[in-house]
Amino acid sequence: MTAPIGYPDRFGALQSSQLESSQKTLGTKATEGKEGAAFAETLQKFVSEVDGTQKTAEAKSTAFAEGRSDDIHGTMVSVQQAEITLHLLANVRNRVLDMYREVMRMGS
């Protein structure tokens, strides 16, 4: 699955890793540790890409405001892309928290 326009490349990797992990059955503890590390690594890369998108949008906005650039379309596209990726990150965080709460409810 490729990332939709405006989303970092990790979007597709995150979706495919979720699909693969949901299709697998529970394995040994060593396997679970590796999957947890892979998820954490994927999430860390995704957050880094969102941060990069935010910084790019800020740099383009600053350059446009200072008159060093006259590319309003490119500036607006990068600002919208940064906004969309930030919303995506917030939704991923909310989903992870919901899953954590559900698992905690199962234990009690």
N, C-alpha and C positions, 0 to 999 in steps of 0.2 A: 504494500500500500504506500503510495507516495503522499507527501504532505500537501494539504490544500494550499492555495496561494496565501501567503502571509504567515504561515506557520513554519516554525523551525523544522529541520529535517528530523529531529528526534520525535516529532509527533507520530510519524509513521512507524518508527522503531518501537515507540512506547505502545502503540496500538497492537503491533504484531507480537510483542513480548507478552502483553496481557492475554492475547488470544492463545498463544502457545502455553502459557502457564495455567490458563483455565482448562485446557484440554488434558493436561498432565494429571496423573494421580499423585498422591503424596508419596515421596520417596524416603530415603534414609536421611538422617540428620545432616550428614556431610553434603548431600545434594541440596537440601533446603538452605543451608548456609551459603552455598554458591549462588543459588537463585536470589537470595536476599541481597547479596553483595552486587549481583548484576542489576537488580532493580534499583538499588541505591546509587550505583554508578550511572545508570541511565537517567535517573532523576536529577542527579548532580549535573550531568552534561546538559540536560534540558534547561535547568535553571541558569546555567552559564550562557546558553544560547539566548535565552530571554533577556538576560542582563546585557548581552552584546547588542541585541536589537534595540533595547532601551537607550543605550549609550549612542548608537548610530543615529537614532531619531533625535536625540538631544543635540548632537553635534550638527546635524543638518539644520535643525531649527535655529540654533545659535548662529550658524553661518548665514542663513537667510535673513535673520533679524539684524545682523550686523552689516548686511549688504555685500558680503563676500560671495554670495550665490544668488542667482535669480531663477533657480529651478523650483518654482512653487509646487509643481506636480510631484516631483521626486521627494520633496520635503513632506508633502501631505501623505504620500503613499507610505513613507517610512514611519511617520507618526501613527497612521492608522494600523500599520503592521505591528508596531510596538504595543498599541492598545489591545489589539486582538490577541497577541501572544501573552500579554499580562492577564487578560481574562481567561485564557486557556489554562495558564498556570494556576490561577485561583480555583478554577473548576477541578483541576486534577487534585489540588490540595484538599478541596472539599470532599471529593470522592474517596481519597485515601483516609481522611478522618471518619467518614461514614462507615467505611469497611472496618476500621479499627474499632469503632463503637459497636458494630455488629458482632465482631469476634469477642469483644469483652462481654457483651450480653449473653453470648452462647455459653460462656464459662460459669455464669451465675445461675 
